[in-house]
Amino acid sequence: MSTSPFLRSLREHMLVRRYSLRTVKSYSYWIKSFILFHGKVHPTELGGTEVEVFLREGLHNLPLS
């Protein structure tokens, strides 16, 4: 499964800074969910309002355990 260059660079950034693999996977999951929720718009084009909408409405549709 190929990932976007953006997600790949985020992963590399976290690994270089010695984030644990579990943290990298968790952050990647949430970032990808955020991007998909907003119709694959690049995160640099989104702001605080979109984060609030995702946290308020988007989390209801995600499978959480």
N, CA, C and O atoms as a CHARMM CRD file, in Angstrom:
* protein
*
  260
    1    1 MET  N      0.84400  -1.18300   0.00000 PROA 1      0.00000
    2    1 MET  CA     0.00000   0.00000   0.00000 PROA 1      0.00000
    3    1 MET  C      0.88700   1.24300   0.00000 PROA 1      0.00000
    4    1 MET  O      1.70500   1.42100   0.90300 PROA 1      0.00000
    5    2 SER  N      0.73400   2.08200  -0.98200 PROA 2      0.00000
    6    2 SER  CA     1.55600   3.28900  -1.04200 PROA 2      0.00000
    7    2 SER  C      0.86500   4.42000  -0.28800 PROA 2      0.00000
    8    2 SER  O     -0.35900   4.55100  -0.29800 PROA 2      0.00000
    9    3 THR  N      1.68100   5.21700   0.35300 PROA 3      0.00000
   10    3 THR  CA     1.14900   6.36700   1.07100 PROA 3      0.00000
   11    3 THR  C      1.53700   7.63300   0.32300 PROA 3      0.00000
   12    3 THR  O      2.39900   7.62500  -0.55500 PROA 3      0.00000
   13    4 SER  N      0.88700   8.69700   0.69100 PROA 4      0.00000
   14    4 SER  CA     1.17700   9.96800   0.03400 PROA 4      0.00000
   15    4 SER  C      2.56900  10.45500   0.44400 PROA 4      0.00000
   16    4 SER  O      3.08600  10.07300   1.49400 PROA 4      0.00000
   17    5 PRO  N      3.16200  11.29000  -0.38500 PROA 5      0.00000
   18    5 PRO  CA     4.46500  11.86400  -0.01100 PROA 5      0.00000
   19    5 PRO  C      4.38200  12.64300   1.29900 PROA 5      0.00000
   20    5 PRO  O      5.33200  12.64800   2.08100 PROA 5      0.00000
   21    6 PHE  N      3.25700  13.29600   1.53600 PROA 6      0.00000
   22    6 PHE  CA     3.07500  14.05600   2.77800 PROA 6      0.00000
   23    6 PHE  C      3.12300  13.13400   3.99400 PROA 6      0.00000
   24    6 PHE  O      3.85400  13.40800   4.94600 PROA 6      0.00000
   25    7 LEU  N      2.35600  12.05100   3.97300 PROA 7      0.00000
   26    7 LEU  CA     2.33800  11.12800   5.10400 PROA 7      0.00000
   27    7 LEU  C      3.68500  10.42800   5.26700 PROA 7      0.00000
   28    7 LEU  O      4.12700  10.17100   6.38600 PROA 7      0.00000
   29    8 ARG  N      4.32500  10.12600   4.15900 PROA 8      0.00000
   30    8 ARG  CA     5.64700   9.49300   4.21000 PROA 8      0.00000
   31    8 ARG  C      6.66500  10.43100   4.86400 PROA 8      0.00000
   32    8 ARG  O      7.47800   9.99900   5.68100 PROA 8      0.00000
   33    9 SER  N      6.61400  11.71800   4.50100 PROA 9      0.00000
   34    9 SER  CA     7.55600  12.66800   5.08300 PROA 9      0.00000
   35    9 SER  C      7.28000  12.88200   6.56600 PROA 9      0.00000
   36    9 SER  O      8.21300  13.04800   7.35200 PROA 9      0.00000
   37   10 LEU  N      6.00200  12.87900   6.95600 PROA 10     0.00000
   38   10 LEU  CA     5.67500  12.98700   8.38100 PROA 10     0.00000
   39   10 LEU  C      6.22900  11.80000   9.16100 PROA 10     0.00000
   40   10 LEU  O      6.78800  11.95900  10.24600 PROA 10     0.00000
   41   11 ARG  N      6.06500  10.61400   8.59500 PROA 11     0.00000
   42   11 ARG  CA     6.55900   9.40400   9.25200 PROA 11     0.00000
   43   11 ARG  C      8.07500   9.45800   9.42100 PROA 11     0.00000
   44   11 ARG  O      8.60200   9.16400  10.49400 PROA 11     0.00000
   45   12 GLU  N      8.76900   9.83800   8.34800 PROA 12     0.00000
   46   12 GLU  CA    10.23000   9.95500   8.40900 PROA 12     0.00000
   47   12 GLU  C     10.65300  11.00700   9.43600 PROA 12     0.00000
   48   12 GLU  O     11.61200  10.80400  10.18100 PROA 12     0.00000
   49   13 HSD  N      9.94200  12.12000   9.47000 PROA 13     0.00000
   50   13 HSD  CA    10.22700  13.19200  10.42200 PROA 13     0.00000
   51   13 HSD  C     10.14000  12.67300  11.86400 PROA 13     0.00000
   52   13 HSD  O     11.00700  12.95900  12.69000 PROA 13     0.00000
   53   14 MET  N      9.08900  11.91100  12.14800 PROA 14     0.00000
   54   14 MET  CA     8.90900  11.38600  13.50100 PROA 14     0.00000
   55   14 MET  C      9.96200  10.32800  13.83800 PROA 14     0.00000
   56   14 MET  O     10.46400  10.28300  14.96100 PROA 14     0.00000
   57   15 LEU  N     10.29100   9.48700  12.87600 PROA 15     0.00000
   58   15 LEU  CA    11.27300   8.43000  13.13300 PROA 15     0.00000
   59   15 LEU  C     12.67300   9.00300  13.36500 PROA 15     0.00000
   60   15 LEU  O     13.41400   8.51100  14.21600 PROA 15     0.00000
   61   16 VAL  N     13.03200  10.04100  12.60800 PROA 16     0.00000
   62   16 VAL  CA    14.33800  10.68100  12.79300 PROA 16     0.00000
   63   16 VAL  C     14.43900  11.26700  14.20000 PROA 16     0.00000
   64   16 VAL  O     15.51200  11.28700  14.80400 PROA 16     0.00000
   65   17 ARG  N     13.31100  11.74100  14.70500 PROA 17     0.00000
   66   17 ARG  CA    13.29000  12.33000  16.04400 PROA 17     0.00000
   67   17 ARG  C     13.03000  11.30000  17.13600 PROA 17     0.00000
   68   17 ARG  O     12.74100  11.63800  18.28400 PROA 17     0.00000
   69   18 ARG  N     13.14100  10.04200  16.74700 PROA 18     0.00000
   70   18 ARG  CA    13.08600   8.90500  17.67400 PROA 18     0.00000
   71   18 ARG  C     11.75300   8.73100  18.39400 PROA 18     0.00000
   72   18 ARG  O     11.71200   8.30200  19.54700 PROA 18     0.00000
   73   19 TYR  N     10.65700   9.06900  17.69900 PROA 19     0.00000
   74   19 TYR  CA     9.33900   8.74600  18.22500 PROA 19     0.00000
   75   19 TYR  C      9.21900   7.22300  18.22100 PROA 19     0.00000
   76   19 TYR  O      9.79800   6.55600  17.36300 PROA 19     0.00000
   77   20 SER  N      8.48700   6.68700  19.15600 PROA 20     0.00000
   78   20 SER  CA     8.30100   5.23900  19.15400 PROA 20     0.00000
   79   20 SER  C      7.44400   4.84200  17.95100 PROA 20     0.00000
   80   20 SER  O      6.64700   5.63900  17.45600 PROA 20     0.00000
   81   21 LEU  N      7.61600   3.60300  17.49000 PROA 21     0.00000
   82   21 LEU  CA     6.83100   3.13300  16.34000 PROA 21     0.00000
   83   21 LEU  C      5.34200   3.18400  16.62300 PROA 21     0.00000
   84   21 LEU  O      4.54600   3.49500  15.73800 PROA 21     0.00000
   85   22 ARG  N      4.97100   2.88100  17.84100 PROA 22     0.00000
   86   22 ARG  CA     3.55000   2.91700  18.21700 PROA 22     0.00000
   87   22 ARG  C      2.99700   4.34300  18.11100 PROA 22     0.00000
   88   22 ARG  O      1.87100   4.53800  17.65200 PROA 22     0.00000
   89   23 THR  N      3.77600   5.33000  18.52800 PROA 23     0.00000
   90   23 THR  CA     3.36600   6.72700  18.42300 PROA 23     0.00000
   91   23 THR  C      3.25600   7.14100  16.96600 PROA 23     0.00000
   92   23 THR  O      2.29900   7.81200  16.58000 PROA 23     0.00000
   93   24 VAL  N      4.22800   6.74700  16.15300 PROA 24     0.00000
   94   24 VAL  CA     4.21700   7.07400  14.72700 PROA 24     0.00000
   95   24 VAL  C      2.96700   6.49600  14.07200 PROA 24     0.00000
   96   24 VAL  O      2.30000   7.18000  13.29600 PROA 24     0.00000
   97   25 LYS  N      2.64700   5.25000  14.37800 PROA 25     0.00000
   98   25 LYS  CA     1.45600   4.61600  13.79700 PROA 25     0.00000
   99   25 LYS  C      0.18900   5.32100  14.24400 PROA 25     0.00000
  100   25 LYS  O     -0.71400   5.55000  13.43900 PROA 25     0.00000
  101   26 SER  N      0.11800   5.66300  15.51100 PROA 26     0.00000
  102   26 SER  CA    -1.06200   6.33400  16.04500 PROA 26     0.00000
  103   26 SER  C     -1.25000   7.71200  15.42100 PROA 26     0.00000
  104   26 SER  O     -2.34500   8.04500  14.96800 PROA 26     0.00000
  105   27 TYR  N     -0.19000   8.51200  15.39600 PROA 27     0.00000
  106   27 TYR  CA    -0.27600   9.84700  14.80100 PROA 27     0.00000
  107   27 TYR  C     -0.62500   9.75100  13.32200 PROA 27     0.00000
  108   27 TYR  O     -1.44000  10.52900  12.82700 PROA 27     0.00000
  109   28 SER  N     -0.01900   8.81000  12.61400 PROA 28     0.00000
  110   28 SER  CA    -0.28900   8.63900  11.18500 PROA 28     0.00000
  111   28 SER  C     -1.74900   8.29100  10.94900 PROA 28     0.00000
  112   28 SER  O     -2.36800   8.79500  10.01100 PROA 28     0.00000
  113   29 TYR  N     -2.30300   7.42900  11.79700 PROA 29     0.00000
  114   29 TYR  CA    -3.70900   7.04500  11.68000 PROA 29     0.00000
  115   29 TYR  C     -4.61600   8.26700  11.81700 PROA 29     0.00000
  116   29 TYR  O     -5.52200   8.46200  11.00600 PROA 29     0.00000
  117   30 TRP  N     -4.37800   9.08100  12.83300 PROA 30     0.00000
  118   30 TRP  CA    -5.23900  10.24200  13.08200 PROA 30     0.00000
  119   30 TRP  C     -5.07000  11.30500  12.01000 PROA 30     0.00000
  120   30 TRP  O     -6.04600  11.94100  11.61100 PROA 30     0.00000
  121   31 ILE  N     -3.85400  11.50400  11.54100 PROA 31     0.00000
  122   31 ILE  CA    -3.62100  12.49000  10.48200 PROA 31     0.00000
  123   31 ILE  C     -4.30200  12.04100   9.19200 PROA 31     0.00000
  124   31 ILE  O     -4.93000  12.84700   8.50700 PROA 31     0.00000
  125   32 LYS  N     -4.17800  10.75600   8.86100 PROA 32     0.00000
  126   32 LYS  CA    -4.82200  10.22800   7.66500 PROA 32     0.00000
  127   32 LYS  C     -6.34000  10.32800   7.77700 PROA 32     0.00000
  128   32 LYS  O     -7.00700  10.68000   6.80400 PROA 32     0.00000
  129   33 SER  N     -6.89200  10.02400   8.94700 PROA 33     0.00000
  130   33 SER  CA    -8.34200  10.13700   9.16700 PROA 33     0.00000
  131   33 SER  C     -8.80500  11.57500   8.98000 PROA 33     0.00000
  132   33 SER  O     -9.85200  11.82300   8.38200 PROA 33     0.00000
  133   34 PHE  N     -8.02500  12.51700   9.49100 PROA 34     0.00000
  134   34 PHE  CA    -8.34300  13.94000   9.35800 PROA 34     0.00000
  135   34 PHE  C     -8.36500  14.35600   7.88800 PROA 34     0.00000
  136   34 PHE  O     -9.27400  15.06000   7.44900 PROA 34     0.00000
  137   35 ILE  N     -7.35500  13.91400   7.13300 PROA 35     0.00000
  138   35 ILE  CA    -7.26600  14.25500   5.71300 PROA 35     0.00000
  139   35 ILE  C     -8.43700  13.65400   4.93800 PROA 35     0.00000
  140   35 ILE  O     -9.05700  14.33800   4.12400 PROA 35     0.00000
  141   36 LEU  N     -8.74100  12.38600   5.18400 PROA 36     0.00000
  142   36 LEU  CA    -9.83800  11.73100   4.47300 PROA 36     0.00000
  143   36 LEU  C    -11.18600  12.34200   4.83300 PROA 36     0.00000
  144   36 LEU  O    -12.05500  12.47000   3.97100 PROA 36     0.00000
  145   37 PHE  N    -11.37000  12.72000   6.08800 PROA 37     0.00000
  146   37 PHE  CA   -12.61900  13.33900   6.52400 PROA 37     0.00000
  147   37 PHE  C    -12.89100  14.62500   5.74900 PROA 37     0.00000
  148   37 PHE  O    -14.04100  14.94600   5.45000 PROA 37     0.00000
  149   38 HSD  N    -11.83600  15.35400   5.42800 PROA 38     0.00000
  150   38 HSD  CA   -11.99200  16.62600   4.72200 PROA 38     0.00000
  151   38 HSD  C    -11.78700  16.48300   3.21800 PROA 38     0.00000
  152   38 HSD  O    -11.42000  17.44800   2.54800 PROA 38     0.00000
  153   39 GLY  N    -12.02100  15.29400   2.68700 PROA 39     0.00000
  154   39 GLY  CA   -12.01200  15.08300   1.24200 PROA 39     0.00000
  155   39 GLY  C    -10.64400  15.18500   0.60200 PROA 39     0.00000
  156   39 GLY  O    -10.51100  15.69600  -0.51000 PROA 39     0.00000
  157   40 LYS  N     -9.62600  14.70400   1.29600 PROA 40     0.00000
  158   40 LYS  CA    -8.25100  14.65800   0.80000 PROA 40     0.00000
  159   40 LYS  C     -7.66900  16.03700   0.49000 PROA 40     0.00000
  160   40 LYS  O     -6.82600  16.18200  -0.39600 PROA 40     0.00000
  161   41 VAL  N     -8.12400  17.03600   1.22200 PROA 41     0.00000
  162   41 VAL  CA    -7.53600  18.37000   1.11300 PROA 41     0.00000
  163   41 VAL  C     -6.22700  18.35900   1.89000 PROA 41     0.00000
  164   41 VAL  O     -6.15500  17.78900   2.97900 PROA 41     0.00000
  165   42 HSD  N     -5.18500  18.98900   1.33300 PROA 42     0.00000
  166   42 HSD  CA    -3.88700  19.00700   2.00100 PROA 42     0.00000
  167   42 HSD  C     -4.00800  19.74200   3.33300 PROA 42     0.00000
  168   42 HSD  O     -4.63600  20.79900   3.39600 PROA 42     0.00000
  169   43 PRO  N     -3.41600  19.19700   4.40000 PROA 43     0.00000
  170   43 PRO  CA    -3.53700  19.80500   5.73300 PROA 43     0.00000
  171   43 PRO  C     -3.06800  21.25200   5.82300 PROA 43     0.00000
  172   43 PRO  O     -3.53000  21.99200   6.69100 PROA 43     0.00000
  173   44 THR  N     -2.16100  21.67000   4.94500 PROA 44     0.00000
  174   44 THR  CA    -1.70900  23.06800   4.99700 PROA 44     0.00000
  175   44 THR  C     -2.81700  24.02800   4.58200 PROA 44     0.00000
  176   44 THR  O     -2.73700  25.22600   4.85500 PROA 44     0.00000
  177   45 GLU  N     -3.85500  23.50600   3.92200 PROA 45     0.00000
  178   45 GLU  CA    -4.98100  24.33700   3.50100 PROA 45     0.00000
  179   45 GLU  C     -6.10800  24.33100   4.53700 PROA 45     0.00000
  180   45 GLU  O     -7.11400  25.01900   4.36600 PROA 45     0.00000
  181   46 LEU  N     -5.94100  23.56900   5.58900 PROA 46     0.00000
  182   46 LEU  CA    -6.96200  23.47000   6.62700 PROA 46     0.00000
  183   46 LEU  C     -6.49900  24.21000   7.87000 PROA 46     0.00000
  184   46 LEU  O     -5.30300  24.41100   8.07800 PROA 46     0.00000
  185   47 GLY  N     -7.45200  24.61000   8.68800 PROA 47     0.00000
  186   47 GLY  CA    -7.09700  25.36500   9.88800 PROA 47     0.00000
  187   47 GLY  C     -7.80800  24.85300  11.12200 PROA 47     0.00000
  188   47 GLY  O     -8.30000  23.72500  11.15900 PROA 47     0.00000
  189   48 GLY  N     -7.85100  25.69500  12.11600 PROA 48     0.00000
  190   48 GLY  CA    -8.44100  25.34100  13.39900 PROA 48     0.00000
  191   48 GLY  C     -9.91600  24.98800  13.31900 PROA 48     0.00000
  192   48 GLY  O    -10.38900  24.10800  14.03700 PROA 48     0.00000
  193   49 THR  N    -10.63900  25.67300  12.44800 PROA 49     0.00000
  194   49 THR  CA   -12.06700  25.38200  12.29700 PROA 49     0.00000
  195   49 THR  C    -12.27400  23.94700  11.83200 PROA 49     0.00000
  196   49 THR  O    -13.15400  23.24700  12.33200 PROA 49     0.00000
  197   50 GLU  N    -11.45800  23.51100  10.87100 PROA 50     0.00000
  198   50 GLU  CA   -11.58000  22.14000  10.35800 PROA 50     0.00000
  199   50 GLU  C    -11.20900  21.11300  11.41900 PROA 50     0.00000
  200   50 GLU  O    -11.78700  20.02700  11.46400 PROA 50     0.00000
  201   51 VAL  N    -10.25600  21.44600  12.26400 PROA 51     0.00000
  202   51 VAL  CA    -9.89500  20.54200  13.36300 PROA 51     0.00000
  203   51 VAL  C    -11.08200  20.39500  14.30900 PROA 51     0.00000
  204   51 VAL  O    -11.41000  19.28600  14.72900 PROA 51     0.00000
  205   52 GLU  N    -11.72300  21.50600  14.64200 PROA 52     0.00000
  206   52 GLU  CA   -12.88100  21.46500  15.53300 PROA 52     0.00000
  207   52 GLU  C    -14.01300  20.63300  14.93300 PROA 52     0.00000
  208   52 GLU  O    -14.64600  19.84200  15.63300 PROA 52     0.00000
  209   53 VAL  N    -14.26900  20.81400  13.63000 PROA 53     0.00000
  210   53 VAL  CA   -15.31900  20.04600  12.95600 PROA 53     0.00000
  211   53 VAL  C    -14.98200  18.55900  12.99400 PROA 53     0.00000
  212   53 VAL  O    -15.85300  17.73100  13.25900 PROA 53     0.00000
  213   54 PHE  N    -13.72500  18.21700  12.73200 PROA 54     0.00000
  214   54 PHE  CA   -13.29900  16.81400  12.76000 PROA 54     0.00000
  215   54 PHE  C    -13.48600  16.22100  14.15000 PROA 54     0.00000
  216   54 PHE  O    -14.00200  15.11200  14.29300 PROA 54     0.00000
  217   55 LEU  N    -13.07200  16.95100  15.16200 PROA 55     0.00000
  218   55 LEU  CA   -13.18800  16.43100  16.52600 PROA 55     0.00000
  219   55 LEU  C    -14.63600  16.32500  16.97100 PROA 55     0.00000
  220   55 LEU  O    -14.99700  15.41300  17.71400 PROA 55     0.00000
  221   56 ARG  N    -15.46600  17.25600  16.52000 PROA 56     0.00000
  222   56 ARG  CA   -16.86400  17.25900  16.93000 PROA 56     0.00000
  223   56 ARG  C    -17.69700  16.24400  16.14800 PROA 56     0.00000
  224   56 ARG  O    -18.52300  15.54200  16.73200 PROA 56     0.00000
  225   57 GLU  N    -17.48600  16.15900  14.83300 PROA 57     0.00000
  226   57 GLU  CA   -18.35200  15.33900  13.98800 PROA 57     0.00000
  227   57 GLU  C    -17.67700  14.09700  13.42700 PROA 57     0.00000
  228   57 GLU  O    -18.30800  13.04600  13.31300 PROA 57     0.00000
  229   58 GLY  N    -16.41600  14.20600  13.07900 PROA 58     0.00000
  230   58 GLY  CA   -15.71700  13.11200  12.41200 PROA 58     0.00000
  231   58 GLY  C    -15.46000  11.91900  13.29600 PROA 58     0.00000
  232   58 GLY  O    -15.45700  10.78600  12.81500 PROA 58     0.00000
  233   59 LEU  N    -15.24700  12.13900  14.55700 PROA 59     0.00000
  234   59 LEU  CA   -14.93000  11.03500  15.44900 PROA 59     0.00000
  235   59 LEU  C    -16.10400  10.08700  15.65000 PROA 59     0.00000
  236   59 LEU  O    -15.90600   8.93000  16.02200 PROA 59     0.00000
  237   60 HSD  N    -17.30800  10.55400  15.41300 PROA 60     0.00000
  238   60 HSD  CA   -18.49100   9.69500  15.57000 PROA 60     0.00000
  239   60 HSD  C    -18.53800   8.59600  14.52400 PROA 60     0.00000
  240   60 HSD  O    -19.19800   7.57600  14.72400 PROA 60     0.00000
  241   61 ASN  N    -17.84400   8.79400  13.41200 PROA 61     0.00000
  242   61 ASN  CA   -17.87800   7.82400  12.31600 PROA 61     0.00000
  243   61 ASN  C    -16.67200   6.90400  12.26300 PROA 61     0.00000
  244   61 ASN  O    -16.58500   6.04800  11.38300 PROA 61     0.00000
  245   62 LEU  N    -15.74200   7.06900  13.19300 PROA 62     0.00000
  246   62 LEU  CA   -14.53300   6.24100  13.19400 PROA 62     0.00000
  247   62 LEU  C    -14.68300   5.06700  14.14600 PROA 62     0.00000
  248   62 LEU  O    -15.26600   5.20500  15.22100 PROA 62     0.00000
  249   63 PRO  N    -14.15300   3.90000  13.75200 PROA 63     0.00000
  250   63 PRO  CA   -14.19400   2.74900  14.66000 PROA 63     0.00000
  251   63 PRO  C    -13.14300   2.90600  15.75600 PROA 63     0.00000
  252   63 PRO  O    -11.94700   2.79600  15.48800 PROA 63     0.00000
  253   64 LEU  N    -13.56900   3.15400  16.94600 PROA 64     0.00000
  254   64 LEU  CA   -12.66700   3.29800  18.08200 PROA 64     0.00000
  255   64 LEU  C    -12.82500   2.11400  19.01400 PROA 64     0.00000
  256   64 LEU  O    -13.92100   1.57900  19.17900 PROA 64     0.00000
  257   65 SER  N    -11.73400   1.71500  19.61600 PROA 65     0.00000
  258   65 SER  CA   -11.82600   0.60200  20.56100 PROA 65     0.00000
  259   65 SER  C    -11.40300   1.02900  21.93900 PROA 65     0.00000
  260   65 SER  O    -11.41700   0.22100  22.86800 PROA 65     0.00000
